[in-house]
Each structure stands twice: as structure tokens, then as C-alpha cells.
Amino acid sequence: MRIVSLLPSATEILFALGLDKEVVGVSHECDFPMEARGRRVVIHSRLPHDASPAEIDRLVREYCSRGESLYSVDAVALAELEPDLIVTQDLCQVCAASPDDLATTLARFEVPPEVLCLNPQDLGDVWRDILWVGEDTRRGHEAETLLGKIGTRLGELENQLQGIEHRPRVAILEWLQPFYVGGHWVPEMIEIAGGKDALGKKRTPSFRVTAEEVIDAAPEVLLIAQCGYSAQRARDEYSAMAFPEEWNAIPAVRNSRVYAMDASGYFSRPGPRLMTGIEALAKILHPEVVVSREAESVAVHVSETPVTASRSSLRASA
């Protein structure tokens, strides 16, 4: 079987199921595991690589308002690869290419490949998609084994969190300019890790909030998990921003419980590494929990006091 994955999380699933030799094409964002970077790229983003978060937000809005895709398909590369299966998604037009982006190209195929479209809304859907990919690639046993390992880790974490007396209020920002809070499976991850999501909603897309709404939510832990960003880049973006004076009154900021997260690997992509993201959250919320070194490396503590600005200047930049 020759497989093209247009979705970073699907690429991770495919490699985890032992299909590394069958994956012949990927998207420009498929960077894990390392071997995936050696596959031919068939999807490219139309957004400038060096655009700022605010500029990305503006361009996304413009493309969407015109009904244009954020992605371009390399039709020649796709035809030359002759895939039997293409894995894509229909969850978020910003995150990855959708079936609509492929329609024109696939119409030219004499025998179009099968297209597997993933659309997870919560963790249960993510685990289901692993089984679904396994079934379509004749790796059903491997998929069940992978889910068994995830289930074991969940059970071990739940045992450690039994009897916790306090569930901290958590705000997780998946974009900063403007502010967006994490949705879909992210609030569920926080709940499993022993916290309460102060703003996000389960099975609901991420949505925009104001600085005032974040302040009013009074989170005890503030997490900066920008979609597609590493922990270090998220920390730098947060540290460079100006906030209203009231921001310093947020319990998380006042008590130095602000953390930048590796969202690209452990929160944004609905794949196996979400389990490590849950463990990372648990370690932040309940430091006594024992987790793997990988989970401990997911977060970077933000120790700097944020720069403050007047409300009027903040609104002007929003």
C-alpha cells in the first residue's frame, strides 16, 4: 500500500503502526517522527513562513472570507506518487488540507485513491481514529496494541490522582494575537489531568476571548499552548506581549504559575502523543505526580513579569 498523509497527527499514527515504508508523501508540517521529514511533500501552506501571529490571524481571516484555501496541492507530485490511500481531515480548515483541497487534483486520476477523512471532536474520537487508520491499512492488531498502551498509562495516571483535594482552574491559550482558548479535546485533557478548564468547552472548536475575559476567569494556572508552536517559541511570543495592568492580578501570574507548552507535539495534533500531553498537564497541576522525562520536557516555565499597557492601547492592537 502506498499512503499519502496530509495531516501531521495521521503521519504520527501511521508511523506508530509500523507503516513507515508505506508512507510515501506528507504535508509540509509532517515533522514527527524525524523519518517523516524525508518523505515527499505534496501540500504547502500559502501563508508566509515568517509571518507574526497577528499577521497569520489576519491572512487566515482574509482567505476564509474569500472562500480560498490556505493550502496548495502539488498535483504533479501527488500523481507521481500514485497513492492507494490519502489520509486527510475535515476538522479545521486552518490546521491542514481538507478533501475540498484535493477535489480538483483527484478528479484527474483514472483510478482515484481512497480518501480517509478524520474529524475528531474529543479524546474518544482520537482513539477511535487510531483504530480506523489501523483497519484501513490492515494494521488493526497494531492499533489495538497502541491503544492498550495508552489505556495503561491513563490508568496509572488516574491512580496517582485519586483523592486529590483541589482541582486548579486552568486557562489554556492556543493563540495570543488575538487570544483563543483551546477546544475540542483540550478541556478533556485538563480534566483528566486533575484540573478545571476555566474558559474552554469540550467538543467545541477553539474560540476567541478578550484579555478581560481571561482576567475575569481568574485561572490559577495559565498555559500558553499556541497551535503549531514549540514551548520556547510560545514563551517568547508571550514574553514579548503587552498586557493590561490587571493581568498581573491573575492568580496564575501573581503566583508564577504560567507555563509555555509544546503544543505542536502534544496538544494541537490529535494523535498518540496527546497522552504525553495529559501527563505533562498533570505534572504542572500536581507536581507530586510521577511522569516520564518526555512529559516533563513538554512545558517551559515563564518566569518573567509580563509587560503591561493601558486598556486603550491593548484594544487598539487587538
PyMOL commands that set and color helices and strands:
alter all, ss='L'
color gray80, all
select helices_A, chain A and resi 8-16+34-38+53-65+75-81+99-106+123-136+140-161+186-192+211-217+231-239+245-249+251-254+263-266+274-285+293-296+311-317
alter helices_A, ss='H'
color red, helices_A
select strands_A, chain A and resi 3-5+23-27+40-45+71-73+85-89+114-118+169-176+179-181+196-197+207-208+221-224+242-244+258-261+299-301+307-309
alter strands_A, ss='S'
color yellow, strands_A
deselect
rebuild
show_as cartoon
